[in-house]
Amino acid sequence: MNSSDLDTRFDEAVEMATAMTQASLPQDVQLRLYANYKQATQGNVELNQTTSFHLRDAFKTNAWMQIKHISIEEAKENYIAIIHSLVKK
């Protein structure tokens, strides 16, 4: 499979995700989706210390940091797999 096929499948999964409501997804699934999306689109997380602290942002950053060892391609595959598992339910 070439990268354009993966990109197409990833874009389709992102479109499916935008049709879902946050209320319909458990928070742990939302965090996994967020982390894999960020890793797939931006690569490794870079921490910026700010003066304001938001607990929600800390959870999101933590989820992203936990998968910083995976490649962009693997993050896309993970994201696609999560979305497809949710659609099948």
Stockholm file with secondary structure:
# STOCKHOLM 1.0

chainA/1-89         MNSSDLDTRFDEAVEMATAMTQASLPQDVQLRLYANYKQATQGNVELNQTTSFHLRDAFKTNAWMQIKHISIEEAKENYIAIIHSLVKK
#=GR chainA/1-89 SS CCHHHHHHHHHHHHHHHHTSCGGGSCHHHHHHHHHHHHHHHHCSCCCCCCSCCCHHHHHHHHHHHHTTTSCHHHHHHHHHHHHHHHHHC
#=GC SS_cons        CCHHHHHHHHHHHHHHHHTSCGGGSCHHHHHHHHHHHHHHHHCSCCCCCCSCCCHHHHHHHHHHHHTTTSCHHHHHHHHHHHHHHHHHC
//
